[in-house]
Amino acid sequence: MQLYNLEFTEQEINAAVAQDRLLSMEIEFSRVCNFRCSYCYVPERKDCINELSRDEIKNVILQAKELGAGKIIILGGEPTIYPHLAEMVMFLAKQDFEIEMFTNGTGMNRELATLCAELHVRVVLKMNSRDAEIQDRLAGRKGAHGIIEKALVMLKEAGYPAKDKFLALSTIICQSNYAELVEMWQWLRDQNIAPYFEVLTPQAHALENSWLQVDSARLKELFSELSRIDQEKYGLNWEPQPPLVGNKCMRHQVSCLVTATGDVMPCVGVTIPLDNIRNSRLEDILKNSQVINDLKNYREMIKGECRDCDRAHECYGCRGAAYQLTGDYLASDPTCWRNQEKENS
């Protein structure tokens, strides 16, 4: 059985947990961004100060490699406007990492697209709507739709998508785009572009913009319809299960996040700084963290409906949603329709 974005097997995850090792790490090179997305997980709306130097970033990446990580996921901010992106991507490639980068496409010119293709960078382009007005409103920037469309053209000209040139589109499920998501899913599938659709994590700007939220009953309806389409039209079988459409999130077993200022956190949703890499080594931070140990031992530690769910052997809901809405990273996921149905029965 494949878990965690269908990349790591259950055996790989179990072995990594038993040996206190990583399989991947998420990292922010910078939090500087030219979009002001209405759902962004980054709470600040100003440029970040005291960010990690290139040497500090490279050092923590090498520490992750020592812990077994074979994949680095570049978050932001916006990576393509980070002035040292090419250098960092080439560094990762020389270290034999699989590289995945989430981007709004701003700096995706022909040169960068070609470099990404040559280094087999997995590119995840952020697109929440094919409607320019909706996309621009969600991105908080006029012209965002055009930027994203141009980046998509550049990537296709560089050979994406292909077997060794993975391309995905990252889409948050919200009220504004809900009506177009079924059609958008099939549009992506027909182009061999992976759809990364996910439930909105209720934090930071998403909490300020309650108009984004989709209730659990409608989420269940959408997930079920996309599952049916995948099975009947594309021969892909998966069980509808939040928070990722067609995927399972088990990142707390095998991954962590390093922010642009060096804080180590479980993920972008569980915003608990465990320590800072300027103070301690990554191995010590993860090994000595009660939060990490609790999350790895989730089958015994998780609470409420999530603990008794028949999917508990392969799912723990969205820990980010649980933490942001309840203050307890081990609480039952309040956004999961299974838990909502149990409460209403």
N, C-alpha and C positions, 0 to 999 in steps of 0.2 A: 504494500500500500504506500503510495506517494503522499507526502505531506509538505506543508510550507511552500506554497507556490509550485507544487508538483515537482520540486527539484530534489529534495532530500528524502530518502526512504526512512521508514520507521526504524529500521535497524541502525542506520547512520545516526539518527537522532538519539536513540537509546544509548548507543556507544559514546556519543559526545557527552551526554548527561552524566553517564557513569564515570567518565574520565575527566570531568570538569574542563571540557574543551569547547571551542567554538567551531561552527561551520561557516558562519558569515559575520560580518559587522557592518552596521550602518554608520556613516560618518558625514558630517557637514564640513565642507571646506570653508564656507562663509555663510552668514545669514543675510548678507546683502542681497536684495531682490528688487526688481523693477516692476513687479506686479504687487497688487494689494488685495489678494484673494479674500473673499468674504468668509471663507471657511478655514483659513490658514491656521496651522497649529502653533506657529511662532507668535507669541504674545506681543513682542515689541514691534513698533512701526517705524523704528529708526535704525540706522546702521549700527551693527554690533561693534563694540569696542573690545579690546584685549583678546582678539581672536588668535588662534594658534598660528604659529609660523609654519612654513613649509617643512622645516626640519622636525618640528614637533608632530606634525601630521604624519610624516613618513615614519617617525619613531613609533607612534602608536599603531600604525598599520603593521609594522614589523613585529610588534608585540602580539598583535592579533594573529599573525602568521605562525608565531611560535606556539600559540594556543590551538592551532589546527585550522584556523579560518582559511578557506579557499576562495571566498567570494567577498568583495567589498561593494557595498551599495552606497552610491553618492547621492546625498540629499542636499537640501539648501534651506534658505536662500535659493539663488539661481546659479547652478554650477557653470553654465555657459558664459556668464559674465565675470566669473572668477578669473583674474588675470593669469593665474598659473595652472589653469586646467590641463592644457596639453602636457605640461611637464609632469603633473601628478598622474595623469592617465598612463603616460609612458612608463612612469615608475612602477605603477601597479602591474602593468603588462610584463615588465622585466622580472617582477616577483612571481609571475605565473598565477596571478589572481584572475578569477572571472570577475568582470567589472559590469556593474549595472548602474545606470545613471538616470535619475528622474529630472526632467527639464521642461521648462515652458517654451523652449526653442529659440529664445531671443538671440543667442550668439551662434546658432547653428548655421554657419555659412558652409560653402563647399569644402574649404580646407578642413574644418572640424569634422564635418560629416565623413570625409574621406579618411581622416585619422581614426575615427570611431570604427569605420568599416574595416580598416586594415588591422586594428587591434581587437576586432570582434566584440566591441563594447555592446552590451545589451542596453538599448535606448528605450526609455519609457517616457513618451511625450505626453504632457498633460493637456488633455482636451475634454472639456465637460459638456460641450454642445457644438453641433454643426451649424447652429444659428448664431450669426455674428453678434446680434444684440444681446442674446442670452450669455454667450461666452464672454463678451466684454464686461458685462455687468458682474458676472461671477468672479472674473479676474481682477476687477477693480481698475481696469485700464482700457481706455478707448484704443482700438486697433489691436487688441490682444489676439482676436480671431485671425487676423491677417498674419501676425507673427507666427502663430502656430501652424497655419496652412503653409506658409513659406518654408518653415522648418521641415514639414512633412515632405514637401517636394524635394528639398535638398537631400534628405535621407533616402528617398526612393532613387534619386539620381546616383547616390553612392552605393546602391545595391541592396538596400533594405526594402522589405524583409526577405531573408533567405535563411537557409539552414544554419549558417554560421554568422548571421547578422540578424539577431533577434530584435524585433520591434514590437512594442506594446503601446497602447494608449491608456493613460490613467484617468479615470473618471469617477468623481464622487456622485453618489445618488442623492439628489435633492429635489425639492418641489419644482424648481425652475426647469429641470431637464427631464423629469420623470416620464413625460408623455413620449419622448423621442428615444428612450433608452433601448427598447426592443429592436427598433429599426437600426439604431446605431450599432448594437451588438452584432447583428447580421452583416451590416456593412463592413465591420472590422473582420469578422470571420471570413467573409468572401475574399478579402485581400490578404489573408494569412497574417493579419496583425492581431496580436493577442489583446483581448479586452481585459483591462484591469479595472473592474468596477468594484467599488467598495462603499460600505455604509459610512456615513459621515461620523467622525468621532466628535462628540459634543464637548469641545474645549476651545479656549482662546476666542478667536473671532467667530467661530461657529456658534458659541453660546450667546454672543452679542447679536447674532442674526438668526433668530428663531424661525423666520420665514423659510429657512432652508430645510428644516427637518421634515422627514417622511415618517409616518407612524409605522409601527411594526407590522400591522396587518397588510399594508400596501407593500412593504418590503418583502413579505412572504409571497405575495401575489407576483411581484416582479421576479424574484429568485426562482419561483416555481415555473414561470413562463419561460425564462431563459434556459432553465434545465431541460424543459420539454423540447425547446427548439434545438438545443445542442444534441440531444439524443436522437431526434427524428431527422434533422437536416444534416448534422455533421458527424454523427456516430460517436459522440462524446458523452460519457455517462458520469454524472456526479449528483450528489445529494444536495438539495437546497439547504444552505447553512450559513448564517452570517458569521463574521462581518464581510468576508470576501466572496464575490460571486464566482463559483466554480473552483475555489481554492480553499485551503485550510491554513490558518495562521497558527504555527507552533513556534514562533520566533523566540519566545522566552526560554525555550529549551536550548537554543543553539546560537543565539545572537544577542547583540546589545547595540546601543547607540552612543557615539561620541559626538558631542555638540561642538560647534565652532569655537567655543571657549574652553573646551577640554573636559566638561562635565560628562560623566558616564551615567547613562540612564538605561532602564530596561528597554524602552522604545519611545517613540514620539508621543504616545498616549499616556504612558505611565511616567509622568514628569517628576520623578523623584531622583534628584542628584545623589548618586551613591558615593561619589568622591570625584576628584579631579585628577587627570593624568599628570598634571604638574606636581601633584602631591604624592602620588602612589603609582605603582605599576599596574597595568590593566589586569594582570593575573591576580594580584592581591585584592584589587577592588572587587572583582567578580567572586572570588573564592570566599571573601570575608563578608559579603553582603547578605544580610538576612532576607532582603527583598528578593534577590536573585534565587536564593535557596528555597524560599517559599514558592516562587513561581515554578521552579523546576520540579518541586514536590507538590504540584497543584492538585493531584488526585486526592491527597490527604488534607490539603490546606484550604481548598476552595469551599465556598459557603453557598447556602441557599439552593435554589433550583438547579444551578449549574452543577452542583455536587452530585445530584441524583439523576441528572439527565442521561438518557440512553446513548447520547453521543459523547459522554464524558471521557471515554477512552481515547478520543481523537480530537476533542474540542474543549476549550475553556472559555468560549465566548470572546468578546473583546475586552481584554484587561484594561485597555485605555478608557473605554466607555465606563466600565465599572468604577475605575479610580476617579475619573472626572465628575461623575454624577453622584457618587456616594462617599468619596474620600477613602475608600477601602479597595486596594488593588486585588483583594481576594473575594470581594463581594460578587454575587450573581450579576451577570450582565443585564442591566435594566432595558437594553435596547433589543434583546433577542425575542423574537415572536414566540418561541417555545416557552420562555419564562412568563411573558405577558398572558399567554393562553392558560397557563397553570394558575396564575393569579386570578384570572377572570372566571375560572371554572368552579 
